[in-house]
Amino acid sequence: MEISIIGASGKIGTAISVLLAKEKYVRHINLISREKSLDKLKGLKLDIYDAIAAEELDVEISVHDEKDLSVVCNSKITIIPAGAPRTGDMTRLDLAKKNAGIVKRYAKDIGKTCDTKLFMITNPVDVMTHKALIESGYDKSQVFGLGTHLDSMRFKVAIAKYFNAHIGDVRTRIIGEHGDSMVPLISSTAIGGIPITRLPEYKDFPYNEVVDFVKNGGKRIIQLKGGSEYGPASAVLNVVRCIANDNKKYLTLSTYLDGELDGIKDVCIGVPVVIGKKGIERIVPIELDEKEFNDFKKSVEIVKRYWNEVKGI
């Protein structure tokens, strides 16, 4: 498999590059960035070669200027973490407006000549996934975002810690916006097949505290160490593995809804999907309890408001 990473010089792009280089199904990685970051990518390329040599792995790595995106045409997946970071004085809408122009250019250029899958990491990821879908002209199965997959992983950790359970026994997910309106699905959360609502410890479960911890996970990591890269990169790797191995796993990714869930349309948002070699192979319709459903609808409306502000950019 050949994979391209646009924005490979950033923290997340670098971490993704290193992890993918160690995957046996990956044969070629295109590292792509702006001209001013090309030297950094050349150094990253050499560093990765040293790392994989120690593990007796073999992968071809090439460095490219983003001015020529035709290099992604042979890639099964094009991962896009590129974009402006959110600074302290920026609102989420400010970030959306700034990154929409960047994503538009990439998606439009790629869509003209290439047939690949666009895997969006750029924030706000739900809105950027929608932008990439519209500008590329691709089928919705080919364009998806990391969405609430990372949030679901963070929630899984919190559940495992609170219930003192093995993390491999925890099954849970968060749907909706990758942002403050995300919706944890307590009704679908279980440990070893047992719904957590049936466990005695649940009566003291600090729901609001745990949800706040998950929502602010990224901000907390930025405050403590300057940025989050290993968690997002590992979440990206989960998705890429599913595509490479045609695993058809249920993951919660940002995808375009066209009525599959209670008639909700014209929005990209985090929902359970089946992911395989074709990309998003189907959206999984799920039954939510009344509160979860109402919260999800509110989340949809928030994402739609952001989309309406940037769709004309």
Contacts in CASP RR format, 6 or more apart in sequence:
PFRMAT RR
TARGET T0000
AUTHOR 0000-0000-0000
METHOD contacts of the structure
MODEL  1
MEISIIGASGKIGTAISVLLAKEKYVRHINLISREKSLDKLKGLKLDIYD
AIAAEELDVEISVHDEKDLSVVCNSKITIIPAGAPRTGDMTRLDLAKKNA
GIVKRYAKDIGKTCDTKLFMITNPVDVMTHKALIESGYDKSQVFGLGTHL
DSMRFKVAIAKYFNAHIGDVRTRIIGEHGDSMVPLISSTAIGGIPITRLP
EYKDFPYNEVVDFVKNGGKRIIQLKGGSEYGPASAVLNVVRCIANDNKKY
LTLSTYLDGELDGIKDVCIGVPVVIGKKGIERIVPIELDEKEFNDFKKSV
EIVKRYWNEVKGI
1 25 0 8 1.000
1 26 0 8 1.000
1 27 0 8 1.000
1 28 0 8 1.000
1 76 0 8 1.000
1 77 0 8 1.000
1 244 0 8 1.000
2 26 0 8 1.000
2 27 0 8 1.000
2 28 0 8 1.000
2 29 0 8 1.000
2 30 0 8 1.000
2 74 0 8 1.000
2 75 0 8 1.000
2 76 0 8 1.000
3 20 0 8 1.000
3 26 0 8 1.000
3 28 0 8 1.000
3 29 0 8 1.000
3 30 0 8 1.000
3 75 0 8 1.000
3 76 0 8 1.000
3 77 0 8 1.000
3 78 0 8 1.000
3 79 0 8 1.000
3 240 0 8 1.000
4 29 0 8 1.000
4 30 0 8 1.000
4 32 0 8 1.000
4 71 0 8 1.000
4 72 0 8 1.000
4 75 0 8 1.000
4 77 0 8 1.000
4 78 0 8 1.000
4 79 0 8 1.000
4 116 0 8 1.000
5 13 0 8 1.000
5 16 0 8 1.000
5 17 0 8 1.000
5 20 0 8 1.000
5 29 0 8 1.000
5 30 0 8 1.000
5 31 0 8 1.000
5 32 0 8 1.000
5 78 0 8 1.000
5 79 0 8 1.000
5 80 0 8 1.000
5 81 0 8 1.000
6 32 0 8 1.000
6 33 0 8 1.000
6 66 0 8 1.000
6 69 0 8 1.000
6 72 0 8 1.000
6 78 0 8 1.000
6 79 0 8 1.000
6 80 0 8 1.000
6 81 0 8 1.000
6 82 0 8 1.000
6 106 0 8 1.000
7 13 0 8 1.000
7 32 0 8 1.000
7 33 0 8 1.000
7 37 0 8 1.000
7 66 0 8 1.000
7 80 0 8 1.000
7 81 0 8 1.000
7 82 0 8 1.000
7 83 0 8 1.000
8 14 0 8 1.000
8 16 0 8 1.000
8 17 0 8 1.000
8 31 0 8 1.000
8 32 0 8 1.000
8 33 0 8 1.000
8 41 0 8 1.000
8 44 0 8 1.000
8 81 0 8 1.000
9 31 0 8 1.000
9 33 0 8 1.000
9 34 0 8 1.000
9 37 0 8 1.000
9 40 0 8 1.000
9 41 0 8 1.000
9 44 0 8 1.000
10 33 0 8 1.000
10 37 0 8 1.000
10 81 0 8 1.000
11 227 0 8 1.000
11 228 0 8 1.000
11 229 0 8 1.000
12 81 0 8 1.000
12 121 0 8 1.000
12 228 0 8 1.000
12 229 0 8 1.000
12 232 0 8 1.000
12 233 0 8 1.000
12 236 0 8 1.000
13 79 0 8 1.000
13 81 0 8 1.000
13 121 0 8 1.000
13 229 0 8 1.000
13 233 0 8 1.000
14 44 0 8 1.000
14 229 0 8 1.000
15 229 0 8 1.000
15 230 0 8 1.000
15 231 0 8 1.000
15 232 0 8 1.000
15 233 0 8 1.000
16 79 0 8 1.000
16 81 0 8 1.000
16 232 0 8 1.000
16 233 0 8 1.000
16 236 0 8 1.000
16 237 0 8 1.000
17 29 0 8 1.000
17 31 0 8 1.000
17 44 0 8 1.000
17 48 0 8 1.000
17 61 0 8 1.000
18 48 0 8 1.000
18 51 0 8 1.000
18 233 0 8 1.000
19 233 0 8 1.000
19 234 0 8 1.000
19 236 0 8 1.000
19 237 0 8 1.000
20 26 0 8 1.000
20 29 0 8 1.000
20 237 0 8 1.000
20 240 0 8 1.000
21 29 0 8 1.000
21 48 0 8 1.000
21 51 0 8 1.000
21 52 0 8 1.000
21 57 0 8 1.000
21 59 0 8 1.000
21 61 0 8 1.000
22 51 0 8 1.000
22 52 0 8 1.000
22 55 0 8 1.000
22 57 0 8 1.000
23 237 0 8 1.000
23 240 0 8 1.000
23 241 0 8 1.000
23 244 0 8 1.000
24 57 0 8 1.000
25 244 0 8 1.000
25 245 0 8 1.000
26 59 0 8 1.000
26 244 0 8 1.000
27 59 0 8 1.000
27 60 0 8 1.000
28 59 0 8 1.000
28 60 0 8 1.000
28 61 0 8 1.000
28 62 0 8 1.000
28 74 0 8 1.000
29 59 0 8 1.000
29 60 0 8 1.000
29 61 0 8 1.000
29 62 0 8 1.000
30 62 0 8 1.000
30 64 0 8 1.000
30 71 0 8 1.000
30 72 0 8 1.000
30 75 0 8 1.000
31 41 0 8 1.000
31 44 0 8 1.000
31 45 0 8 1.000
31 61 0 8 1.000
31 62 0 8 1.000
31 63 0 8 1.000
31 64 0 8 1.000
32 41 0 8 1.000
32 63 0 8 1.000
32 64 0 8 1.000
32 65 0 8 1.000
32 66 0 8 1.000
32 69 0 8 1.000
32 71 0 8 1.000
32 72 0 8 1.000
33 40 0 8 1.000
33 41 0 8 1.000
33 65 0 8 1.000
33 66 0 8 1.000
33 82 0 8 1.000
34 65 0 8 1.000
34 66 0 8 1.000
35 65 0 8 1.000
35 66 0 8 1.000
35 67 0 8 1.000
38 63 0 8 1.000
38 65 0 8 1.000
41 63 0 8 1.000
42 63 0 8 1.000
45 61 0 8 1.000
45 62 0 8 1.000
45 63 0 8 1.000
48 61 0 8 1.000
49 61 0 8 1.000
52 58 0 8 1.000
52 59 0 8 1.000
62 71 0 8 1.000
64 71 0 8 1.000
66 82 0 8 1.000
66 106 0 8 1.000
69 106 0 8 1.000
69 109 0 8 1.000
69 110 0 8 1.000
69 114 0 8 1.000
70 113 0 8 1.000
70 114 0 8 1.000
72 78 0 8 1.000
72 110 0 8 1.000
72 114 0 8 1.000
72 116 0 8 1.000
73 113 0 8 1.000
73 114 0 8 1.000
73 115 0 8 1.000
73 116 0 8 1.000
75 114 0 8 1.000
75 116 0 8 1.000
76 116 0 8 1.000
76 117 0 8 1.000
76 243 0 8 1.000
76 244 0 8 1.000
77 116 0 8 1.000
77 117 0 8 1.000
77 119 0 8 1.000
77 240 0 8 1.000
77 243 0 8 1.000
78 110 0 8 1.000
78 114 0 8 1.000
78 116 0 8 1.000
78 117 0 8 1.000
78 118 0 8 1.000
78 119 0 8 1.000
79 119 0 8 1.000
79 121 0 8 1.000
79 236 0 8 1.000
79 240 0 8 1.000
80 103 0 8 1.000
80 106 0 8 1.000
80 118 0 8 1.000
80 119 0 8 1.000
80 120 0 8 1.000
80 121 0 8 1.000
80 122 0 8 1.000
80 132 0 8 1.000
81 121 0 8 1.000
81 122 0 8 1.000
81 232 0 8 1.000
82 102 0 8 1.000
82 106 0 8 1.000
82 122 0 8 1.000
83 98 0 8 1.000
83 99 0 8 1.000
83 102 0 8 1.000
83 103 0 8 1.000
83 122 0 8 1.000
84 95 0 8 1.000
84 98 0 8 1.000
84 99 0 8 1.000
84 102 0 8 1.000
86 92 0 8 1.000
86 95 0 8 1.000
86 123 0 8 1.000
90 98 0 8 1.000
92 124 0 8 1.000
92 179 0 8 1.000
92 306 0 8 1.000
93 306 0 8 1.000
93 309 0 8 1.000
95 123 0 8 1.000
95 124 0 8 1.000
96 124 0 8 1.000
96 127 0 8 1.000
96 128 0 8 1.000
96 306 0 8 1.000
96 309 0 8 1.000
96 310 0 8 1.000
97 309 0 8 1.000
97 310 0 8 1.000
97 313 0 8 1.000
99 122 0 8 1.000
99 123 0 8 1.000
99 124 0 8 1.000
99 128 0 8 1.000
100 127 0 8 1.000
100 128 0 8 1.000
100 131 0 8 1.000
100 310 0 8 1.000
100 313 0 8 1.000
101 131 0 8 1.000
101 313 0 8 1.000
102 122 0 8 1.000
103 120 0 8 1.000
103 122 0 8 1.000
103 128 0 8 1.000
103 131 0 8 1.000
103 132 0 8 1.000
103 135 0 8 1.000
104 131 0 8 1.000
104 135 0 8 1.000
104 313 0 8 1.000
106 132 0 8 1.000
107 118 0 8 1.000
107 131 0 8 1.000
107 132 0 8 1.000
107 133 0 8 1.000
107 134 0 8 1.000
107 135 0 8 1.000
107 136 0 8 1.000
108 135 0 8 1.000
108 136 0 8 1.000
110 116 0 8 1.000
110 118 0 8 1.000
110 136 0 8 1.000
111 135 0 8 1.000
111 136 0 8 1.000
111 137 0 8 1.000
111 138 0 8 1.000
116 142 0 8 1.000
117 142 0 8 1.000
117 143 0 8 1.000
117 144 0 8 1.000
117 243 0 8 1.000
117 279 0 8 1.000
118 132 0 8 1.000
118 133 0 8 1.000
118 136 0 8 1.000
118 138 0 8 1.000
118 142 0 8 1.000
118 143 0 8 1.000
118 144 0 8 1.000
119 144 0 8 1.000
119 145 0 8 1.000
119 146 0 8 1.000
119 236 0 8 1.000
119 239 0 8 1.000
119 240 0 8 1.000
120 128 0 8 1.000
120 129 0 8 1.000
120 132 0 8 1.000
120 143 0 8 1.000
120 144 0 8 1.000
120 145 0 8 1.000
120 146 0 8 1.000
120 254 0 8 1.000
121 145 0 8 1.000
121 146 0 8 1.000
121 232 0 8 1.000
121 236 0 8 1.000
122 128 0 8 1.000
123 178 0 8 1.000
124 177 0 8 1.000
124 178 0 8 1.000
124 179 0 8 1.000
124 306 0 8 1.000
125 145 0 8 1.000
125 146 0 8 1.000
125 147 0 8 1.000
125 178 0 8 1.000
125 254 0 8 1.000
126 145 0 8 1.000
126 147 0 8 1.000
126 176 0 8 1.000
126 177 0 8 1.000
126 178 0 8 1.000
126 254 0 8 1.000
126 267 0 8 1.000
126 268 0 8 1.000
126 269 0 8 1.000
126 270 0 8 1.000
126 303 0 8 1.000
126 306 0 8 1.000
127 268 0 8 1.000
127 303 0 8 1.000
127 306 0 8 1.000
127 307 0 8 1.000
127 310 0 8 1.000
128 145 0 8 1.000
129 143 0 8 1.000
129 144 0 8 1.000
129 145 0 8 1.000
129 147 0 8 1.000
129 254 0 8 1.000
129 255 0 8 1.000
129 256 0 8 1.000
129 268 0 8 1.000
130 256 0 8 1.000
130 267 0 8 1.000
130 268 0 8 1.000
130 307 0 8 1.000
130 311 0 8 1.000
131 310 0 8 1.000
131 311 0 8 1.000
132 143 0 8 1.000
133 140 0 8 1.000
133 143 0 8 1.000
133 256 0 8 1.000
133 268 0 8 1.000
134 311 0 8 1.000
136 142 0 8 1.000
136 143 0 8 1.000
140 255 0 8 1.000
140 256 0 8 1.000
140 258 0 8 1.000
140 280 0 8 1.000
141 278 0 8 1.000
141 279 0 8 1.000
141 280 0 8 1.000
141 281 0 8 1.000
142 279 0 8 1.000
142 280 0 8 1.000
143 256 0 8 1.000
144 253 0 8 1.000
144 254 0 8 1.000
144 255 0 8 1.000
144 273 0 8 1.000
144 275 0 8 1.000
144 279 0 8 1.000
144 280 0 8 1.000
145 253 0 8 1.000
145 254 0 8 1.000
145 255 0 8 1.000
145 268 0 8 1.000
146 178 0 8 1.000
146 232 0 8 1.000
146 235 0 8 1.000
146 236 0 8 1.000
146 239 0 8 1.000
146 253 0 8 1.000
146 254 0 8 1.000
147 178 0 8 1.000
147 252 0 8 1.000
147 253 0 8 1.000
147 254 0 8 1.000
147 270 0 8 1.000
148 173 0 8 1.000
148 174 0 8 1.000
148 175 0 8 1.000
148 176 0 8 1.000
148 177 0 8 1.000
148 178 0 8 1.000
148 182 0 8 1.000
148 252 0 8 1.000
148 253 0 8 1.000
148 254 0 8 1.000
148 270 0 8 1.000
149 235 0 8 1.000
149 238 0 8 1.000
149 239 0 8 1.000
149 251 0 8 1.000
149 252 0 8 1.000
149 253 0 8 1.000
150 178 0 8 1.000
150 231 0 8 1.000
150 232 0 8 1.000
150 235 0 8 1.000
151 174 0 8 1.000
151 178 0 8 1.000
151 179 0 8 1.000
151 182 0 8 1.000
151 214 0 8 1.000
151 215 0 8 1.000
152 172 0 8 1.000
152 173 0 8 1.000
152 174 0 8 1.000
152 252 0 8 1.000
153 231 0 8 1.000
153 235 0 8 1.000
154 213 0 8 1.000
154 214 0 8 1.000
154 217 0 8 1.000
155 172 0 8 1.000
155 173 0 8 1.000
155 174 0 8 1.000
155 184 0 8 1.000
155 210 0 8 1.000
155 214 0 8 1.000
156 167 0 8 1.000
156 170 0 8 1.000
156 172 0 8 1.000
157 167 0 8 1.000
158 210 0 8 1.000
158 213 0 8 1.000
158 214 0 8 1.000
159 165 0 8 1.000
159 170 0 8 1.000
159 172 0 8 1.000
159 189 0 8 1.000
159 191 0 8 1.000
159 196 0 8 1.000
159 210 0 8 1.000
160 166 0 8 1.000
160 167 0 8 1.000
160 168 0 8 1.000
160 169 0 8 1.000
160 170 0 8 1.000
160 191 0 8 1.000
162 201 0 8 1.000
162 205 0 8 1.000
162 206 0 8 1.000
162 210 0 8 1.000
163 170 0 8 1.000
163 191 0 8 1.000
163 196 0 8 1.000
163 199 0 8 1.000
163 201 0 8 1.000
165 191 0 8 1.000
165 192 0 8 1.000
169 191 0 8 1.000
169 192 0 8 1.000
169 193 0 8 1.000
170 189 0 8 1.000
170 190 0 8 1.000
170 191 0 8 1.000
170 192 0 8 1.000
171 188 0 8 1.000
171 189 0 8 1.000
171 190 0 8 1.000
171 191 0 8 1.000
171 192 0 8 1.000
171 193 0 8 1.000
172 184 0 8 1.000
172 185 0 8 1.000
172 188 0 8 1.000
172 189 0 8 1.000
172 190 0 8 1.000
173 185 0 8 1.000
173 188 0 8 1.000
173 252 0 8 1.000
173 272 0 8 1.000
174 182 0 8 1.000
174 183 0 8 1.000
174 184 0 8 1.000
174 185 0 8 1.000
174 214 0 8 1.000
174 252 0 8 1.000
175 182 0 8 1.000
175 183 0 8 1.000
175 185 0 8 1.000
175 252 0 8 1.000
175 269 0 8 1.000
175 270 0 8 1.000
175 271 0 8 1.000
175 272 0 8 1.000
175 296 0 8 1.000
175 299 0 8 1.000
176 182 0 8 1.000
176 183 0 8 1.000
176 269 0 8 1.000
176 270 0 8 1.000
176 271 0 8 1.000
176 296 0 8 1.000
176 299 0 8 1.000
176 300 0 8 1.000
176 303 0 8 1.000
177 269 0 8 1.000
177 270 0 8 1.000
177 299 0 8 1.000
177 302 0 8 1.000
177 303 0 8 1.000
178 254 0 8 1.000
178 270 0 8 1.000
179 215 0 8 1.000
180 215 0 8 1.000
181 295 0 8 1.000
181 298 0 8 1.000
181 299 0 8 1.000
181 302 0 8 1.000
181 303 0 8 1.000
182 214 0 8 1.000
182 215 0 8 1.000
182 299 0 8 1.000
183 292 0 8 1.000
183 295 0 8 1.000
183 296 0 8 1.000
183 299 0 8 1.000
184 210 0 8 1.000
184 211 0 8 1.000
184 214 0 8 1.000
185 286 0 8 1.000
185 288 0 8 1.000
185 292 0 8 1.000
186 196 0 8 1.000
186 197 0 8 1.000
186 207 0 8 1.000
186 292 0 8 1.000
187 195 0 8 1.000
187 197 0 8 1.000
187 288 0 8 1.000
187 289 0 8 1.000
187 292 0 8 1.000
188 286 0 8 1.000
189 195 0 8 1.000
189 196 0 8 1.000
190 196 0 8 1.000
191 199 0 8 1.000
196 202 0 8 1.000
196 205 0 8 1.000
217 228 0 8 1.000
218 227 0 8 1.000
218 228 0 8 1.000
221 227 0 8 1.000
221 228 0 8 1.000
222 228 0 8 1.000
238 251 0 8 1.000
239 251 0 8 1.000
239 253 0 8 1.000
239 275 0 8 1.000
241 247 0 8 1.000
242 248 0 8 1.000
242 249 0 8 1.000
242 251 0 8 1.000
242 275 0 8 1.000
242 276 0 8 1.000
243 275 0 8 1.000
243 276 0 8 1.000
243 277 0 8 1.000
243 279 0 8 1.000
244 277 0 8 1.000
246 276 0 8 1.000
246 277 0 8 1.000
247 275 0 8 1.000
247 276 0 8 1.000
248 274 0 8 1.000
248 275 0 8 1.000
248 276 0 8 1.000
248 281 0 8 1.000
249 274 0 8 1.000
249 275 0 8 1.000
249 276 0 8 1.000
250 272 0 8 1.000
250 273 0 8 1.000
250 274 0 8 1.000
250 284 0 8 1.000
251 272 0 8 1.000
251 273 0 8 1.000
251 275 0 8 1.000
252 270 0 8 1.000
252 271 0 8 1.000
252 272 0 8 1.000
252 273 0 8 1.000
253 270 0 8 1.000
253 271 0 8 1.000
253 273 0 8 1.000
253 275 0 8 1.000
253 280 0 8 1.000
254 268 0 8 1.000
254 269 0 8 1.000
254 270 0 8 1.000
255 268 0 8 1.000
255 269 0 8 1.000
255 270 0 8 1.000
255 271 0 8 1.000
255 273 0 8 1.000
255 280 0 8 1.000
255 283 0 8 1.000
256 267 0 8 1.000
256 268 0 8 1.000
257 263 0 8 1.000
257 264 0 8 1.000
257 265 0 8 1.000
257 266 0 8 1.000
257 267 0 8 1.000
257 268 0 8 1.000
257 269 0 8 1.000
257 271 0 8 1.000
257 283 0 8 1.000
258 265 0 8 1.000
258 266 0 8 1.000
259 265 0 8 1.000
260 271 0 8 1.000
260 283 0 8 1.000
260 285 0 8 1.000
261 271 0 8 1.000
261 283 0 8 1.000
261 285 0 8 1.000
261 286 0 8 1.000
262 293 0 8 1.000
264 297 0 8 1.000
264 300 0 8 1.000
266 304 0 8 1.000
267 300 0 8 1.000
267 303 0 8 1.000
267 304 0 8 1.000
267 307 0 8 1.000
268 303 0 8 1.000
268 307 0 8 1.000
269 299 0 8 1.000
269 300 0 8 1.000
269 303 0 8 1.000
271 283 0 8 1.000
271 284 0 8 1.000
271 286 0 8 1.000
272 283 0 8 1.000
272 284 0 8 1.000
272 286 0 8 1.000
273 280 0 8 1.000
273 281 0 8 1.000
273 282 0 8 1.000
273 283 0 8 1.000
273 284 0 8 1.000
274 280 0 8 1.000
274 281 0 8 1.000
274 282 0 8 1.000
274 284 0 8 1.000
275 281 0 8 1.000
288 296 0 8 1.000
END
